[in-house]
Amino acid sequence: MNRLNRNEMAARVARDIPEGAYVNLGIGLPTKVANYLPADRDIFLHSENGLLGMGPAPAPGQEDPELINAGKEPVTLLQGGCFFHHGDSFAMMRGGHLDICVLGAFQVSATGDLANWHTGAPDAIPAVGGAMDLAIGAKQVFVMMELLTKTGQSKLVEYCTYPLTGIGCVNRLYTDVAVIDITRDGLLVRERVDGLSFADLQALVPVPLVDAGA
């Protein structure tokens, strides 16, 4: 079965971020989206540690150890970008000033519940960080994740079994095999990778899907 790699997933998300949007890219996989945003599109990237106007990752050797995102990865700052107090950054998040946040996930439920901070693993050090604030504060929540775990279990589930980050907050799910909208009318499959039929996609997940192109 064809699958998008992580860079291809990031490029796919970047296509859907509109001109003028204020966007937070969550720790991990979502940070890759910054590398694929069109240079001619004004998009304002926010980081909860107090940055607005982030650009793509710096070229090797050009890293500034004092310019990092919330995941402690080196970033660049575009012309006009700024940095500010951590508390002000969270006020932006909680105050509804972000148009989109892009988050990773361990599980997403059929009704848009999000679990992305703790799996209960005995050696884990759980910390929800700003994910809870982003999930509730952003106007739209996009989730990026591989559809299946390493053992072949679907991360898109009827009910989340991991501790929740937010309830009914996810709007769109970007996976390595499909793009799925979570709506009041159900889980609408907007896109599938080449060679994957709707029936084959449905066989991978334990919840009913709706073919938006049917």
C-alpha contacts under 8 A as a table, 3 or more apart, distances in Angstrom:
res1	aa1	res2	aa2	distance
1	M	195	G	7.15
1	M	196	L	6.92
2	N	177	V	7.32
2	N	193	V	6.51
2	N	194	D	6.77
2	N	195	G	6.84
2	N	196	L	7.40
3	R	176	D	5.20
3	R	177	V	5.36
3	R	193	V	6.77
4	L	7	N	7.86
4	L	8	E	5.53
4	L	9	M	5.98
4	L	176	D	4.61
4	L	177	V	6.45
4	L	193	V	7.64
5	N	8	E	5.27
5	N	9	M	6.23
5	N	176	D	6.64
6	R	9	M	5.01
6	R	10	A	6.23
6	R	29	L	7.28
6	R	176	D	7.61
7	N	10	A	5.06
7	N	11	A	6.22
7	N	32	K	6.87
8	E	11	A	5.04
8	E	12	R	6.18
9	M	12	R	5.07
9	M	13	V	6.40
9	M	144	M	7.56
9	M	174	Y	7.15
9	M	175	T	7.03
9	M	176	D	6.36
10	A	13	V	5.22
10	A	14	A	6.23
10	A	29	L	7.78
10	A	30	P	6.85
10	A	32	K	5.71
10	A	33	V	4.56
10	A	36	Y	6.97
11	A	14	A	5.05
11	A	15	R	6.50
11	A	33	V	6.24
11	A	36	Y	5.26
11	A	37	L	7.61
12	R	15	R	5.39
12	R	16	D	7.24
13	V	16	D	5.54
13	V	17	I	7.00
13	V	33	V	6.72
13	V	174	Y	7.14
14	A	17	I	5.46
14	A	33	V	5.71
14	A	34	A	7.62
14	A	36	Y	5.91
14	A	37	L	5.32
14	A	38	P	7.94
15	R	18	P	7.89
15	R	37	L	7.32
17	I	21	A	6.90
17	I	43	I	7.87
18	P	21	A	5.82
18	P	41	R	7.77
18	P	43	I	7.40
19	E	41	R	5.46
19	E	42	D	5.42
19	E	43	I	5.89
20	G	41	R	7.60
20	G	42	D	5.33
20	G	43	I	5.12
20	G	44	F	7.01
21	A	42	D	7.61
21	A	43	I	5.19
21	A	44	F	6.18
21	A	98	L	7.79
21	A	99	D	5.87
21	A	100	I	7.32
22	Y	43	I	6.26
22	Y	44	F	4.76
22	Y	45	L	6.01
22	Y	46	H	6.96
22	Y	97	H	7.59
22	Y	98	L	5.15
22	Y	99	D	5.26
22	Y	100	I	6.60
23	V	43	I	7.37
23	V	44	F	6.12
23	V	45	L	4.93
23	V	46	H	5.79
23	V	98	L	5.85
23	V	99	D	5.98
23	V	100	I	4.85
23	V	101	C	5.49
23	V	102	V	7.67
24	N	45	L	5.74
24	N	46	H	4.77
24	N	47	S	5.88
24	N	48	E	7.82
24	N	98	L	7.22
24	N	100	I	6.51
24	N	101	C	4.60
24	N	102	V	6.31
24	N	134	L	7.98
25	L	30	P	5.33
25	L	31	T	5.35
25	L	33	V	7.47
25	L	34	A	7.91
25	L	45	L	7.30
25	L	46	H	7.25
25	L	47	S	7.07
25	L	101	C	5.88
25	L	102	V	4.96
25	L	103	L	6.59
26	G	29	L	7.65
26	G	30	P	5.43
26	G	31	T	6.25
26	G	70	A	7.96
26	G	101	C	7.15
26	G	102	V	5.73
26	G	103	L	4.81
26	G	104	G	6.88
26	G	131	A	7.58
27	I	30	P	6.42
27	I	31	T	6.25
27	I	70	A	6.64
27	I	71	G	5.20
27	I	103	L	7.35
27	I	104	G	7.59
28	G	31	T	5.93
28	G	32	K	7.93
28	G	71	G	7.14
28	G	104	G	7.16
29	L	32	K	5.89
29	L	104	G	6.57
29	L	144	M	7.28
29	L	145	M	7.94
30	P	33	V	5.67
30	P	102	V	5.90
30	P	103	L	6.04
30	P	104	G	6.56
30	P	144	M	6.68
31	T	34	A	6.01
32	K	35	N	5.69
32	K	36	Y	7.49
33	V	36	Y	5.49
33	V	37	L	6.70
34	A	37	L	5.67
34	A	45	L	7.97
34	A	55	G	6.46
34	A	56	P	5.03
34	A	57	A	7.54
35	N	55	G	7.73
35	N	56	P	4.74
35	N	57	A	6.69
37	L	41	R	7.43
37	L	43	I	7.99
38	P	41	R	5.45
39	A	42	D	7.66
43	I	53	G	7.92
44	F	52	L	6.41
44	F	53	G	4.97
44	F	54	M	7.08
45	L	51	L	7.86
45	L	52	L	5.61
45	L	53	G	5.08
45	L	54	M	5.18
45	L	55	G	7.40
46	H	50	G	7.51
46	H	51	L	5.50
46	H	52	L	4.43
46	H	53	G	6.46
46	H	54	M	6.74
47	S	50	G	5.76
47	S	51	L	5.07
47	S	52	L	6.59
47	S	54	M	8.00
47	S	69	N	5.93
47	S	70	A	6.06
47	S	89	S	7.61
48	E	51	L	6.97
48	E	69	N	7.85
48	E	70	A	6.12
48	E	86	H	6.75
48	E	89	S	5.49
48	E	90	F	6.32
48	E	93	M	7.88
48	E	130	G	6.85
49	N	69	N	6.69
49	N	70	A	5.39
49	N	85	H	7.68
49	N	86	H	5.24
49	N	89	S	6.75
50	G	83	F	5.29
50	G	84	F	4.94
50	G	85	H	5.67
50	G	86	H	5.07
50	G	88	D	7.37
50	G	89	S	5.12
51	L	54	M	6.82
51	L	69	N	7.61
51	L	81	G	7.54
51	L	82	C	5.92
51	L	83	F	4.40
51	L	84	F	6.49
51	L	89	S	7.61
52	L	81	G	5.58
52	L	82	C	5.45
52	L	83	F	6.28
53	G	77	L	5.92
53	G	78	L	5.63
53	G	79	Q	7.70
53	G	80	G	6.89
53	G	81	G	4.09
53	G	82	C	6.44
54	M	75	V	6.76
54	M	76	T	5.71
54	M	77	L	4.55
54	M	78	L	5.82
54	M	81	G	6.66
55	G	75	V	6.65
55	G	76	T	4.92
55	G	77	L	5.33
55	G	78	L	5.47
56	P	75	V	6.34
56	P	76	T	6.03
57	A	74	P	6.51
57	A	75	V	4.78
57	A	76	T	6.02
58	P	61	G	7.98
58	P	62	Q	5.77
58	P	63	E	5.74
58	P	74	P	6.89
58	P	75	V	5.81
58	P	76	T	5.76
59	A	62	Q	5.40
59	A	63	E	7.12
60	P	63	E	6.82
63	E	67	L	7.90
63	E	74	P	5.88
63	E	75	V	7.31
64	D	67	L	5.33
64	D	68	I	7.70
64	D	74	P	6.55
64	D	75	V	7.75
65	P	68	I	6.85
65	P	74	P	6.70
67	L	74	P	5.94
67	L	75	V	6.04
67	L	76	T	7.03
68	I	71	G	7.56
68	I	72	K	5.22
68	I	73	E	5.19
68	I	74	P	4.36
68	I	75	V	5.30
69	N	72	K	5.26
69	N	73	E	5.54
69	N	74	P	6.54
69	N	75	V	6.40
70	A	73	E	7.41
77	L	81	G	5.67
77	L	82	C	7.60
78	L	81	G	5.30
84	F	88	D	6.85
84	F	89	S	7.14
85	H	88	D	5.28
85	H	89	S	6.43
86	H	89	S	5.05
86	H	90	F	6.45
87	G	90	F	5.22
87	G	91	A	6.26
88	D	91	A	4.93
88	D	92	M	6.40
89	S	92	M	5.21
89	S	93	M	6.56
90	F	93	M	4.91
90	F	94	R	6.02
90	F	130	G	7.80
90	F	133	D	7.58
91	A	94	R	5.16
91	A	95	G	5.63
92	M	95	G	5.18
92	M	96	G	6.63
92	M	97	H	5.34
92	M	98	L	7.02
93	M	96	G	5.96
93	M	97	H	6.20
93	M	98	L	6.24
93	M	133	D	6.25
93	M	134	L	5.85
93	M	137	G	5.41
93	M	138	A	6.62
94	R	97	H	7.66
94	R	133	D	5.82
94	R	134	L	7.19
94	R	136	I	7.51
94	R	137	G	4.76
94	R	138	A	7.80
95	G	137	G	6.42
96	G	99	D	7.75
96	G	137	G	4.94
96	G	138	A	5.64
96	G	139	K	6.60
97	H	137	G	7.71
97	H	138	A	7.03
97	H	139	K	7.99
98	L	101	C	7.19
98	L	137	G	7.28
98	L	138	A	4.97
98	L	139	K	6.40
99	D	138	A	5.69
99	D	139	K	4.93
99	D	140	Q	6.12
100	I	138	A	5.56
100	I	139	K	5.89
100	I	140	Q	4.72
100	I	141	V	5.77
100	I	142	F	7.11
101	C	134	L	6.52
101	C	135	A	7.40
101	C	138	A	6.02
101	C	140	Q	6.52
101	C	141	V	5.16
101	C	142	F	6.15
102	V	141	V	6.11
102	V	142	F	4.72
102	V	143	V	5.59
102	V	144	M	6.99
103	L	131	A	7.73
103	L	141	V	7.42
103	L	142	F	6.34
103	L	143	V	4.87
103	L	144	M	6.17
104	G	116	N	6.47
104	G	143	V	5.51
104	G	144	M	5.11
104	G	145	M	5.80
105	A	108	V	6.85
105	A	114	L	6.89
105	A	115	A	5.97
105	A	116	N	4.21
105	A	117	W	7.70
105	A	143	V	6.68
105	A	144	M	7.03
105	A	145	M	6.15
106	F	115	A	5.78
106	F	116	N	4.97
106	F	117	W	7.62
106	F	119	T	7.43
106	F	145	M	7.82
106	F	155	K	6.34
106	F	162	Y	7.89
107	Q	114	L	6.27
107	Q	115	A	5.18
107	Q	116	N	6.70
107	Q	155	K	4.63
107	Q	156	L	5.90
107	Q	157	V	6.91
107	Q	160	C	6.09
107	Q	161	T	8.00
107	Q	162	Y	7.38
108	V	112	G	6.08
108	V	113	D	5.61
108	V	114	L	4.89
108	V	115	A	6.32
108	V	155	K	6.33
108	V	156	L	5.05
108	V	157	V	6.24
108	V	159	Y	7.92
108	V	160	C	6.52
108	V	170	V	7.81
109	S	112	G	5.18
109	S	113	D	5.03
109	S	114	L	6.75
109	S	156	L	5.77
109	S	157	V	4.83
109	S	158	E	5.18
109	S	159	Y	5.10
109	S	160	C	5.60
110	A	113	D	7.41
110	A	156	L	6.95
110	A	157	V	6.09
110	A	158	E	5.12
110	A	159	Y	6.99
110	A	182	I	7.14
110	A	186	G	7.58
110	A	187	L	6.87
110	A	207	V	6.86
111	T	158	E	7.79
111	T	168	G	5.70
111	T	182	I	6.78
111	T	183	T	7.71
111	T	186	G	7.93
112	G	167	I	6.76
112	G	168	G	4.26
112	G	169	C	5.48
112	G	170	V	4.56
112	G	171	N	6.84
112	G	182	I	6.18
113	D	159	Y	7.92
113	D	160	C	7.13
113	D	164	L	7.05
113	D	165	T	7.74
113	D	166	G	5.83
113	D	167	I	4.38
113	D	168	G	4.51
113	D	169	C	6.00
113	D	170	V	6.51
114	L	160	C	7.53
114	L	164	L	5.76
114	L	165	T	5.45
114	L	166	G	5.28
114	L	167	I	6.41
114	L	168	G	7.41
114	L	169	C	6.97
114	L	170	V	6.75
115	A	118	H	7.43
115	A	160	C	6.76
115	A	162	Y	5.95
115	A	163	P	5.91
115	A	164	L	4.46
115	A	165	T	5.10
115	A	166	G	7.20
116	N	128	V	7.95
116	N	164	L	7.31
116	N	165	T	6.31
117	W	126	P	6.26
117	W	127	A	6.33
117	W	128	V	5.19
117	W	131	A	7.97
117	W	163	P	7.54
117	W	164	L	7.94
117	W	165	T	6.93
118	H	121	A	7.67
118	H	124	A	7.59
118	H	126	P	5.38
118	H	127	A	7.51
118	H	128	V	7.81
118	H	162	Y	6.66
118	H	163	P	6.40
119	T	124	A	7.90
119	T	162	Y	5.64
119	T	163	P	7.42
120	G	124	A	7.13
120	G	162	Y	7.37
121	A	124	A	5.34
128	V	131	A	5.90
128	V	132	M	6.70
128	V	165	T	7.44
129	G	132	M	7.27
130	G	133	D	5.32
130	G	134	L	6.18
131	A	134	L	5.04
131	A	135	A	5.94
131	A	165	T	6.85
132	M	135	A	5.22
132	M	136	I	6.45
132	M	165	T	5.26
132	M	166	G	6.20
133	D	136	I	5.51
133	D	137	G	5.62
134	L	137	G	5.02
134	L	138	A	5.53
135	A	138	A	6.19
135	A	141	V	6.34
135	A	165	T	7.24
135	A	166	G	5.90
135	A	169	C	6.10
135	A	170	V	7.63
136	I	166	G	6.61
136	I	169	C	6.51
138	A	141	V	6.51
140	Q	169	C	7.89
140	Q	170	V	7.32
140	Q	171	N	6.14
141	V	169	C	6.48
141	V	170	V	4.96
141	V	171	N	5.40
141	V	172	R	6.77
142	F	170	V	6.27
142	F	171	N	6.03
142	F	172	R	4.95
142	F	173	L	5.92
142	F	174	Y	7.30
143	V	170	V	6.97
143	V	172	R	6.37
143	V	173	L	4.88
143	V	174	Y	5.96
144	M	173	L	6.18
144	M	174	Y	4.80
144	M	175	T	5.87
145	M	173	L	7.79
145	M	174	Y	6.50
145	M	175	T	5.11
145	M	176	D	7.10
146	E	149	T	7.25
146	E	155	K	7.78
146	E	175	T	5.01
146	E	176	D	5.22
146	E	177	V	7.85
147	L	154	S	5.86
147	L	155	K	5.63
147	L	156	L	6.78
147	L	175	T	5.45
147	L	176	D	6.41
147	L	177	V	7.10
148	L	151	T	7.57
148	L	152	G	5.21
148	L	153	Q	5.19
148	L	154	S	4.51
148	L	155	K	5.63
149	T	152	G	5.10
149	T	153	Q	5.16
149	T	154	S	6.39
149	T	155	K	6.63
150	K	153	Q	7.48
154	S	157	V	6.57
154	S	204	L	6.63
154	S	205	V	5.49
154	S	206	P	7.40
156	L	205	V	6.49
156	L	206	P	7.72
156	L	207	V	7.72
157	V	160	C	6.38
157	V	205	V	7.06
157	V	206	P	6.23
157	V	207	V	6.33
158	E	206	P	6.93
158	E	207	V	5.78
160	C	163	P	7.59
160	C	164	L	7.35
164	L	167	I	7.10
166	G	169	C	5.98
170	V	173	L	7.45
170	V	182	I	6.84
171	N	181	D	6.02
171	N	182	I	5.26
171	N	183	T	7.13
172	R	179	V	7.32
172	R	180	I	5.82
172	R	181	D	4.43
172	R	182	I	5.80
173	L	179	V	5.75
173	L	180	I	5.08
173	L	181	D	6.21
173	L	182	I	7.50
174	Y	178	A	6.43
174	Y	179	V	4.73
174	Y	180	I	6.61
175	T	178	A	5.34
175	T	179	V	6.13
176	D	193	V	7.99
177	V	192	R	5.79
177	V	193	V	5.24
177	V	196	L	7.84
178	A	189	V	7.00
178	A	190	R	7.40
178	A	191	E	5.30
178	A	192	R	4.32
178	A	193	V	6.16
179	V	189	V	6.05
179	V	190	R	5.47
179	V	191	E	5.06
179	V	192	R	6.66
180	I	187	L	6.30
180	I	188	L	5.44
180	I	189	V	4.45
180	I	190	R	5.60
180	I	191	E	7.22
181	D	187	L	5.74
181	D	188	L	5.04
181	D	189	V	6.46
181	D	190	R	6.97
182	I	186	G	6.21
182	I	187	L	4.89
182	I	188	L	6.51
183	T	186	G	5.19
183	T	187	L	6.20
183	T	188	L	7.24
185	D	188	L	7.86
186	G	208	P	7.90
186	G	209	L	7.00
186	G	210	V	6.76
187	L	208	P	7.22
187	L	209	L	5.11
187	L	210	V	5.75
188	L	209	L	6.26
188	L	210	V	4.80
188	L	211	D	5.92
188	L	212	A	5.40
189	V	192	R	7.45
189	V	209	L	6.80
189	V	210	V	5.99
189	V	211	D	5.16
189	V	212	A	5.45
189	V	213	G	7.86
190	R	211	D	7.22
190	R	212	A	5.60
190	R	213	G	7.04
192	R	196	L	6.34
192	R	197	S	7.60
192	R	198	F	7.70
193	V	196	L	5.81
196	L	200	D	6.26
196	L	201	L	6.67
197	S	200	D	5.15
197	S	201	L	6.30
198	F	201	L	5.07
198	F	202	Q	6.13
198	F	211	D	7.04
199	A	202	Q	5.06
199	A	203	A	6.26
200	D	203	A	5.10
200	D	204	L	6.76
201	L	204	L	5.34
201	L	205	V	7.14
202	Q	205	V	5.63
202	Q	206	P	7.70
202	Q	207	V	7.85
202	Q	208	P	7.13
202	Q	209	L	6.43
203	A	206	P	7.51
205	V	208	P	7.85
211	D	214	A	5.42
